[in-house]
Amino acid sequence: MEAVPFDRLGPEHLDAWHALRNANPLLDSPYFHPEFAAAVHTSGRAVQVYCERSATGAIASLFPVVREGSLLRPVGWPGADFQGPILAPGAAYPVTKLLTGGATALEFDHLLPLAGEFEEWTATTRESPFVDTTGGMDGYLARASKSGRDNMGQARRRTAKAEREIGPVKFEADVVDEAALAEVIRLKRAQYAATGARDYFAEPDRERLLRALLHTRGTDFAGILSTVYAGDRLLAAHFGIRSGSVLHWWFPVYDPAHSALAPGWILLRELVMAAPQLGFTRIDLGRGDDEYKRRAKTGETFVGQGLVTRSNTRLAVRRAREQLVAAAKASPLGPHLRKVVRRLRSR
């Protein structure tokens, strides 16, 4: 297993990356595209790619990570909602070979079930919902739960109300607007402060990452900023990433002054309606406990949380923490324990 700095990858590595990803349907999320790793690297967080070769010398897998001391984490941590190695479907993965060159552990919290070798290191798994947008709104309504259909109907009525009471509603699906992105970040940080969640943007390279992605306009990978205005007032906005037919719902925000209109649902409805024109058939909502995700989803996958390490003590501590978090979330007192859970995750 060879660790290669991202900026030293050559055509052989990138060609293998694209070929392996294209051959594995589980890797269609934009988080697995090399352009995402490139944006993380250029924003100031050094990315290393662990490359495994077959007996013939061909590249068999690649795993982009960031390293802090002796700890490895998947690229994009803690904001990457899907993680794992780039490899062929059903291929085995030599997990412990990552622990070389002074690395003593690999931590993950959104690992897709890409290789069975990770199972023994996975302490818990959690749901990661998605919305199938094939066929636009008509297709969605045919697949959605009653709650999803009801909320989309309410979003339509609230859009009309916003037009009556505030001004004409304007939806823009994909804009390159630095000021709007700055407002997304401001509103998201205010939300983190209000809920006690860890502030993703406390480290400046995270803002640089979003700005870099905003200006990434490739045909196969791009940042995408969507906004909904009523008159001159921003009701809701979302910044995400897309690759091919998949949009990842990453940083949704709304103006709390207009919370009675449920602006997030208005925005989601607009994106579902626009999906056929935008060319995507799935919106990945990402792991989370938000009620709107439960209501809006048409399906889900599962992602794992765990630690790969040769230290039994370290592994036991990590598993105990994950199990405590899972127990808190399953408890009838769960809503009152969310701040405790967030503090545990941020440590």
Secondary structure in CASP SS format (residue, H / E / C, confidence):
PFRMAT SS
TARGET T0000
AUTHOR 0000-0000-0000
METHOD secondary structure of the structure
MODEL  1
M C 1.00
E E 1.00
A E 1.00
V E 1.00
P E 1.00
F H 1.00
D H 1.00
R H 1.00
L C 1.00
G C 1.00
P H 1.00
E H 1.00
H H 1.00
L H 1.00
D H 1.00
A H 1.00
W H 1.00
H H 1.00
A H 1.00
L H 1.00
R H 1.00
N H 1.00
A H 1.00
N C 1.00
P H 1.00
L H 1.00
L H 1.00
D C 1.00
S C 1.00
P H 1.00
Y H 1.00
F H 1.00
H C 1.00
P H 1.00
E H 1.00
F H 1.00
A H 1.00
A H 1.00
A H 1.00
V H 1.00
H H 1.00
T H 1.00
S C 1.00
G C 1.00
R C 1.00
A C 1.00
V E 1.00
Q E 1.00
V E 1.00
Y E 1.00
C E 1.00
E E 1.00
R E 1.00
S C 1.00
A C 1.00
T C 1.00
G C 1.00
A C 1.00
I E 1.00
A E 1.00
S E 1.00
L E 1.00
F E 1.00
P E 1.00
V E 1.00
V E 1.00
R E 1.00
E E 1.00
G C 1.00
S C 1.00
L E 1.00
L E 1.00
R E 1.00
P E 1.00
V C 1.00
G C 1.00
W C 1.00
P C 1.00
G C 1.00
A C 1.00
D C 1.00
F C 1.00
Q E 1.00
G C 1.00
P C 1.00
I E 1.00
L E 1.00
A C 1.00
P C 1.00
G C 1.00
A C 1.00
A C 1.00
Y C 1.00
P C 1.00
V H 1.00
T H 1.00
K H 1.00
L H 1.00
L C 1.00
T C 1.00
G C 1.00
G C 1.00
A C 1.00
T C 1.00
A E 1.00
L E 1.00
E E 1.00
F E 1.00
D E 1.00
H E 1.00
L E 1.00
L C 1.00
P C 1.00
L C 1.00
A C 1.00
G H 1.00
E H 1.00
F H 1.00
E H 1.00
E H 1.00
W H 1.00
T E 1.00
A E 1.00
T E 1.00
T E 1.00
R E 1.00
E E 1.00
S E 1.00
P E 1.00
F E 1.00
V E 1.00
D E 1.00
T C 1.00
T C 1.00
G C 1.00
G H 1.00
M H 1.00
D H 1.00
G H 1.00
Y H 1.00
L H 1.00
A H 1.00
R H 1.00
A C 1.00
S C 1.00
K H 1.00
S H 1.00
G H 1.00
R H 1.00
D H 1.00
N H 1.00
M H 1.00
G H 1.00
Q H 1.00
A H 1.00
R H 1.00
R H 1.00
R H 1.00
T H 1.00
A H 1.00
K H 1.00
A H 1.00
E H 1.00
R H 1.00
E H 1.00
I C 1.00
G C 1.00
P C 1.00
V E 1.00
K E 1.00
F E 1.00
E E 1.00
A C 1.00
D C 1.00
V C 1.00
V C 1.00
D C 1.00
E H 1.00
A H 1.00
A H 1.00
L H 1.00
A H 1.00
E H 1.00
V H 1.00
I H 1.00
R H 1.00
L H 1.00
K H 1.00
R H 1.00
A H 1.00
Q H 1.00
Y H 1.00
A H 1.00
A H 1.00
T H 1.00
G C 1.00
A C 1.00
R C 1.00
D C 1.00
Y H 1.00
F H 1.00
A H 1.00
E C 1.00
P H 1.00
D H 1.00
R H 1.00
E H 1.00
R H 1.00
L H 1.00
L H 1.00
R H 1.00
A H 1.00
L H 1.00
L H 1.00
H C 1.00
T C 1.00
R E 1.00
G C 1.00
T C 1.00
D C 1.00
F C 1.00
A E 1.00
G E 1.00
I E 1.00
L E 1.00
S E 1.00
T E 1.00
V E 1.00
Y E 1.00
A E 1.00
G C 1.00
D C 1.00
R E 1.00
L E 1.00
L E 1.00
A E 1.00
A E 1.00
H E 1.00
F E 1.00
G E 1.00
I E 1.00
R E 1.00
S E 1.00
G C 1.00
S C 1.00
V E 1.00
L E 1.00
H E 1.00
W E 1.00
W E 1.00
F E 1.00
P E 1.00
V E 1.00
Y E 1.00
D C 1.00
P H 1.00
A H 1.00
H H 1.00
S H 1.00
A H 1.00
L H 1.00
A C 1.00
P H 1.00
G H 1.00
W H 1.00
I H 1.00
L H 1.00
L H 1.00
R H 1.00
E H 1.00
L H 1.00
V H 1.00
M H 1.00
A H 1.00
A H 1.00
P H 1.00
Q H 1.00
L H 1.00
G C 1.00
F C 1.00
T C 1.00
R E 1.00
I E 1.00
D E 1.00
L C 1.00
G C 1.00
R C 1.00
G C 1.00
D C 1.00
D C 1.00
E H 1.00
Y H 1.00
K H 1.00
R H 1.00
R H 1.00
A H 1.00
K C 1.00
T C 1.00
G E 1.00
E E 1.00
T E 1.00
F E 1.00
V E 1.00
G E 1.00
Q E 1.00
G E 1.00
L E 1.00
V E 1.00
T E 1.00
R C 1.00
S C 1.00
N H 1.00
T H 1.00
R H 1.00
L H 1.00
A H 1.00
V H 1.00
R H 1.00
R H 1.00
A H 1.00
R H 1.00
E H 1.00
Q H 1.00
L H 1.00
V H 1.00
A H 1.00
A H 1.00
A H 1.00
K H 1.00
A H 1.00
S C 1.00
P C 1.00
L C 1.00
G H 1.00
P H 1.00
H H 1.00
L H 1.00
R H 1.00
K H 1.00
V H 1.00
V H 1.00
R H 1.00
R H 1.00
L H 1.00
R H 1.00
S C 1.00
R C 1.00
END
